[in-house]
């Protein structure tokens, strides 16, 4: 009941616009897509962080190459150098020096192979605001030991390759 200033009157039940099932399903689908994209991004950033490289086709080197409009080169010694030899080996952690005027958001993609079989790959952002730390672990569930050959590619967000460098990772 509600007082209208003269008398008590019964309250009308609140009118509620029924939500459309299609709208609810659409909103749920969008939310699920965003959660999936976020989850994949977090998984890819950590799981596929298993990649790396050493230097210019020779163990212990720090090769670089230029192509397009940028450069990419291995930082030596590795960020984590488990055997202390100053060169990239399996289970070390490495990062790269990058330089480009072609994009404000450069990425480094790394692919490592043993005998032609890809054993580790991943991508890290090399710009302020990237959610990545720029480090690549030289190991993965498929790469449990041994030497590998790796290729680091400096790329734009759209995937255009600006430069690349090949590296050998010691056992």
C-alpha positions as CSV (number, residue, x, y, z in Angstrom):
1,X,0.0,0.0,0.0
2,X,1.1,3.5,-0.7
3,X,-0.3,6.9,0.5
4,X,-1.1,9.2,-2.4
5,X,-1.9,12.2,-0.3
6,X,-5.6,11.6,0.1
7,X,-6.0,7.9,0.6
8,X,-4.1,4.6,0.7
9,X,-3.9,2.9,-2.7
10,X,-2.6,-0.5,-3.7
11,X,0.8,-0.5,-5.3
12,X,1.0,-1.7,-8.8
13,X,3.6,-4.4,-9.3
14,X,6.8,-3.0,-10.9
15,X,6.8,-3.3,-14.6
16,X,9.8,-5.0,-15.9
17,X,10.7,-5.4,-19.4
18,X,11.5,-9.0,-20.1
19,X,15.0,-9.6,-21.3
20,X,15.3,-11.0,-24.7
21,X,16.7,-14.5,-24.7
22,X,18.7,-13.6,-27.9
23,X,20.2,-10.5,-26.1
24,X,21.2,-12.6,-23.1
25,X,22.7,-15.3,-25.3
26,X,24.6,-12.7,-27.3
27,X,26.0,-11.1,-24.2
28,X,27.0,-14.4,-22.8
29,X,28.7,-15.4,-26.1
30,X,30.7,-12.1,-26.1
31,X,31.7,-12.5,-22.5
32,X,32.8,-16.1,-23.1
33,X,34.8,-14.9,-26.1
34,X,36.6,-12.3,-24.1
35,X,37.4,-14.7,-21.3
36,X,38.7,-17.3,-23.8
37,X,40.9,-14.6,-25.5
38,X,42.3,-13.5,-22.1
39,X,42.9,-17.1,-21.0
40,X,44.6,-18.0,-24.3
41,X,46.8,-14.8,-24.0
42,X,47.9,-15.7,-20.5
43,X,48.5,-19.3,-21.4
44,X,50.4,-18.4,-24.6
45,X,52.5,-15.9,-22.7
46,X,53.7,-18.4,-20.2
47,X,53.5,-21.8,-21.9
48,X,54.9,-20.6,-25.2
49,X,57.6,-18.6,-23.5
50,X,59.7,-21.6,-24.1
51,X,61.8,-20.4,-27.0
52,X,65.2,-18.9,-27.5
53,X,68.4,-18.6,-29.5
54,X,72.2,-18.2,-29.2
55,X,74.3,-16.9,-32.0
56,X,74.7,-16.7,-35.7
57,X,74.8,-20.4,-36.4
58,X,77.7,-21.0,-33.9
59,X,77.6,-21.9,-30.3
60,X,78.2,-18.9,-28.0
61,X,77.8,-16.3,-30.7
62,X,75.4,-13.4,-30.6
63,X,74.4,-12.9,-34.3
64,X,72.1,-10.3,-35.6
65,X,70.6,-9.5,-38.9
66,X,68.9,-6.6,-40.5
67,X,66.0,-6.7,-42.9
68,X,63.2,-4.4,-43.8
69,X,63.6,-1.6,-41.3
70,X,64.8,-3.0,-38.1
71,X,67.4,-5.1,-36.2
72,X,67.2,-8.0,-33.8
73,X,70.1,-9.4,-31.8
74,X,70.7,-11.7,-28.9
75,X,71.6,-10.1,-25.6
76,X,74.7,-11.8,-24.1
77,X,75.2,-13.2,-21.6
78,X,71.8,-14.8,-21.2
79,X,69.4,-13.4,-18.6
80,X,69.6,-16.8,-16.8
81,X,72.9,-18.6,-17.7
82,X,72.7,-21.8,-15.7
83,X,76.2,-23.1,-16.6
84,X,77.8,-19.6,-16.5
85,X,79.5,-19.9,-19.9
86,X,78.0,-16.7,-21.4
87,X,76.3,-18.5,-24.3
88,X,72.7,-19.7,-24.8
89,X,72.2,-23.3,-23.8
90,X,69.1,-25.5,-23.2
91,X,67.2,-24.3,-20.1
92,X,68.8,-20.8,-20.1
93,X,66.6,-17.7,-20.4
94,X,67.4,-15.1,-23.1
95,X,66.2,-11.8,-24.5
96,X,66.9,-9.6,-27.5
97,X,67.9,-6.1,-28.5
98,X,65.5,-4.7,-31.0
99,X,65.5,-1.5,-33.0
100,X,63.0,-0.3,-35.5
101,X,61.4,2.9,-36.7
102,X,58.6,1.0,-38.5
103,X,56.3,0.4,-35.6
104,X,55.9,1.6,-32.0
105,X,54.9,-1.9,-30.9
106,X,57.6,-4.3,-32.1
107,X,57.3,-8.0,-31.4
108,X,59.9,-10.8,-31.4
109,X,58.8,-14.3,-32.5
110,X,61.1,-17.1,-31.7
111,X,61.0,-20.7,-33.2
112,X,63.5,-23.4,-32.1
113,X,63.9,-26.7,-33.9
114,X,65.7,-30.0,-33.4
115,X,66.3,-31.9,-36.5
116,X,63.7,-29.9,-38.4
117,X,61.0,-30.5,-35.7
118,X,59.8,-27.4,-33.9
119,X,60.3,-27.9,-30.2
120,X,59.6,-24.4,-28.9
121,X,58.0,-21.2,-30.2
122,X,56.5,-18.0,-28.9
123,X,56.2,-14.3,-29.2
124,X,57.0,-11.4,-26.8
125,X,56.2,-7.7,-27.1
126,X,59.1,-5.3,-26.9
127,X,57.4,-2.0,-26.1
128,X,56.2,-0.1,-23.1
129,X,52.8,-1.5,-22.0
130,X,53.4,-5.0,-23.4
131,X,52.2,-7.6,-21.0
132,X,55.3,-9.7,-21.7
133,X,58.7,-9.4,-20.0
134,X,60.6,-10.0,-23.3
135,X,62.3,-13.1,-21.9
136,X,62.4,-16.5,-23.7
137,X,63.0,-19.7,-21.8
138,X,65.0,-22.2,-23.8
139,X,62.9,-25.2,-22.9
140,X,59.4,-26.6,-23.3
141,X,57.5,-29.8,-22.7
142,X,58.6,-30.9,-26.2
143,X,62.2,-29.7,-25.7
144,X,63.5,-31.6,-22.7
145,X,67.2,-31.2,-23.5
146,X,69.8,-31.0,-26.3
147,X,70.9,-28.4,-28.8
148,X,68.6,-26.6,-31.1
149,X,68.6,-24.1,-34.0
150,X,66.5,-21.0,-33.5
151,X,65.2,-18.1,-35.6
152,X,64.2,-14.8,-34.0
153,X,62.1,-12.5,-36.1
154,X,61.3,-8.9,-35.4
155,X,57.7,-8.2,-36.4
156,X,55.0,-5.7,-36.5
157,X,51.6,-6.4,-34.8
158,X,50.2,-7.5,-38.2
159,X,53.0,-10.0,-38.6
160,X,55.2,-8.2,-41.2
161,X,58.8,-9.3,-40.7
162,X,61.2,-6.4,-40.2
163,X,64.4,-8.4,-39.4
164,X,65.5,-11.9,-38.4
165,X,68.5,-13.6,-36.9
166,X,69.4,-17.3,-36.7
167,X,71.0,-18.8,-33.6
168,X,72.3,-22.1,-32.3
169,X,71.5,-23.1,-28.7
170,X,73.9,-25.5,-27.0
171,X,72.9,-28.6,-25.2
